[in-house]
Amino acid sequence: MSDDEELRRLHDGLATATYYDFLGVRPGCDYVAVRDAFHARAQRYHPDRFVFSSGTVDRTQAYEIYKRMTEAYQVLCDPELRAAYDEARVKGQVRLSEVARARRNTPDERQVANTFARIYLRAARAKLARGDVRGAWIDVRLGLGLEQAPPLLAVLDEIRQHPQAQAQIGGRP
């Protein structure tokens, strides 16, 4: 299928295609598959490639498709948004509502530039709140492996001071 044909198919499906359809991935795939699919399609279907196109797809249509692919990528890479989307999809919705997508980052989360480090920060805080010190420690270490952000370091300090820290993580830093 040519780029024009694929873009036409995607544009015709704006109202009916799921995020999974837009990225060409299966439900249940991991974030690496989502990321790789998005980057491959972003290069192939970026609107700037169609500025001087003589095909049937114009730049406006390509932009609409690219925008939806970006929305799909943002939702499917965030575990919380992806879970909400999968629930909405079961109810027949093909898109997550704008309100649901507009989850705001906390001031601490805004200090973390790396998206995945931010996800690990959220997960570590949630696990620490329910007493899973070891799980929180693992998540915060993964986040720190991506970015040495002050909020991640603060959560690591909270973990170290937790009454169960010695029992659950031992003498680990």
N, C-alpha and C positions, 0 to 999 in steps of 0.2 A: 504494500500500500504506500503510495507517495505521501510526502508531507502534506500536500494540499488536501488529499483525500482524507487523511487522518485528522487534520485540523477541521475539515468540514464535518466529519463524523463527531468529533468532540464538541464542536460548536452546536450541532443539532441536538446533542445530549446535555446541554447546559441545565435544562430543567429536570432531567431524569437520571443522569449518570451519578453514581456515588463517587466519593473521594477515591475509593479504591480503583474505580474505573478510570478516573482521570490520571492516576499515576501508573496504572497498569500493574497493580499488585493485588495479591489475594488477601482477604481478611485473615488476620492471625499472623501475618508476616512480622518480622521484627523491625525495629527502627532503622537498622542498616539497610534493609531492602527498600524501605520507604525513602531513605536519604538517597540511595543510589538511583532509584527510579526517578525521583524528582530531578536530580542533577542531570541525568541523561536526557530527560524530556525538556528540562529548562534550556539546555543547549540546543536541542533540536527544534523547539517551538518558540523560542524567544521572539517577541514581537519585532525587534529590530531586524531580524532576518527577513522580514516580509515587507520592508519599506518600499522596495522597488520590485516587488513580486508581480509577475504578470499572470499569476494563477487566479483562481476564483476566491481565494481567501484574502481578505484585506487585513491591514495592520490592526484595525479596531477589533475584528473577530479574534485575531491572534492574541491581542491584549486581554480580551475577556477570558479566553481559555487559559492564558498564562496566570491571570489573577486567580482563577479557580484552582489551578494546580498548586499555586503558592498557599492558598487557603487549605487545601487538602494536606499539603506537607506540614503546615503548622499544627493542624488538628491531629493528624496521625502520629506525629513525633512526640506529642505531649500525652503521657499515659492517662491523665485525668480527662483531658478533652477527648481522647480516643475512646475511652470507656463511655463517656456521655454520648458521643457520636454513634457508637455501636448500639446503644440503647435506643436512640432516636431512629436509627435505621430499621430496627425491628418494628418500630411503630409506623414505618413507611416514609420517613423523611430522608431525603437524599443529601441534605446539608444540615449542619449544626447551626442553630439560630445565632444571629449576630450577638445577642445578649450572652449566650452561653460561650461564644468564642472570645468575648471581651473580658475574660477573667483578668483582673488586674494583679500585677506583681506587687508584693509588699515592698516597703522601702529597702529592706535588706536584700530582697531578690533583685532589685534594680541595681545593686552594687556588683552583681555577678554577671559578667558579660557573656560567658559561655552558656548557651541554652541547656546543654546536658548537665553542666555543673549546677545550674539552677534547679533542674529536675532532681538531682541528687540531694541538694539542700532541702527541698520540700520533703522528699522521702525520708531523709534523716530526721527532720523535725517531727514528722508524723510518727515515725517508729519510736523516737525518744519519748514522745508524749504518751504512747501506749506501753512504755516500759521495755521495749525491745532495744536494749542498749547495744548489743552486738550488731544487730541489723543497722542501727543508726551509725555506728562506728564504721561499718563497711561502706555505707553510702557516702558518709562525709569524706572518707579516705579516697573513694572514687572521684568525688567532686574536686577534692584538692589535687588529685592527679591531673585534672584538666585546667584548674585555675586556683591560684593561691589567694582567694578572695577573703576579706575580713569576716563576712558572715559565716563562711565555712569554718574558719579558724575559731570563731566564737562558739559554734556548735560543738566542735571538737573539745574545747575547754569545758563546755557543759557536760559532755559525755564523761570526760575525765573526772569531774567532780560528782557525778551521779553515784548514789549509794551502792548500786549494783555493778559499777564499772569493773571493780577488781574481779568479781565473780564471773562476769560475762566476757570481758576482754583481757583479763589478766594484766600483765605489765606492759602491754603493747602501747606504743606512743600514740 
